[in-house]
Amino acid sequence: MLRMRFSLAALAAVFLAAALAFSSPSPAVAIDLQSARSGGLVGETLSGYVAPVTSPSGEVSKLVADVNSARRAQYIKLAKRNNVRVEEVAALTAQRIIDSLPGGAYFQATSGGWRRK
């Protein structure tokens, strides 16, 4: 069990780097994840995905959908490779991402509300 946790932790660290790569805007999205985070438009959830902090514009909604779709695909790959549940990979990665957020970024607290780092 300890070995699996260590393996998941290592994979989550690798995934964190990949998740941060999703911060670059796609041609169809004018705002990127870093800008949306620093602008207080989106925050990191405990489930490993991003969500709007306030009522999102269409642009922010598209960014959230794109980032979450890419993350889910990576979570599925890691979960299959390590024979664990997708939710385990996502939750572990969420904690790593939240821990690495810059000051001022929003994240979901255990109470479910948004907190600023």
N, C-alpha and C positions, 0 to 999 in steps of 0.2 A: 504494500500500500504506500509506504514511504517513497519507494522507487517511482511509483506511478505519479505521485504528487510532485516529486522532483522533476520528472520528465514533463509533466504538464506545466510546471513553473518555467522550465527552460523553453518550452514551445510557446508559452504565453509571451515570454520576452521577445522571441523571434517574431511572433505575430504583432507585437506592439510596433515594431519597426515597420512591418507591412501596413498596419493600420494607419500609421502616420503618413505613409506614402499616399493614402487615399485622400489626403488633405489637398492635393493638387486639383484644381478645377478641371472638369472635362470640358470639351468645347461647347457643350450645350448648357453648362452651368457657369454663370459669371462670377459667383461667389465661391470661395473655397472654404474648407472646414476650419482652417486656422482663423480666417477672417470672421466667420460666423461665430466661432467660439469667443474670440476677443471682443466681438460686438455684442455679446450676451444674447445672441439669437438662438443658439443651440447649446445643449449640455450633454454630458456623458451620463448614461444610465447605469444602474447596477447590473443590468442584464447584458451589458456589452455592446449596446447600440447607442446612437445619438438620437436626441429628440428635441423638438422645439421648446424653448423656455417660455416663449410668448406665442401669440397667434402668428403663425408663419405666413410669409408671402409665398407666392408660387415658386419663386426661386429657391427659397429656403426649404420648402417642402420637397422640391426635386433633389436638392443636395442631400437632405436627410434620407430620402428613398435610395439614392445612388450609393451613399456611404454604407447604409445598412445592408443593402443587397450584396455589396462587395464583401463586407465583413462576414455576413452569414455564409457566403460561399467558402471563405477561408476557415471559418469555425467548423463547417461540415467536413472539410478535408482533414483538418487536424483531429477532429473527433474520430473519424473513421480510421485514420492512421494509428491512433492510440487506443482504439477500442473503448472510448468513453463517450458520455452523452455530450451532445452539442452544447447544452446549457452549462455544463461544467467548464468547458473550454471558454465559452462566452463570459461567464462570471469571473473566472480567473483573469482573463484578459481585461475585463472591465476594471478590476482592481488595479492592475498594472497601469492602465491608461489614466485612471483617476489619480493615482499616486504621482504620475509624471506631468499632470496638467500644470500650466503656468498659473501664477497668481491672477485672480480675477475671473478665471474660467468657472463655469457652472458645472456642477455634478449633482447627481441624485443622492440625497441622504437616505439613510435606512428608514426614516419616517416616510419617505416617498416624495417629500418636497425638494425643491431646488436649493442648493447652498452654493455660495461663492467661495472659491479657494483663496 
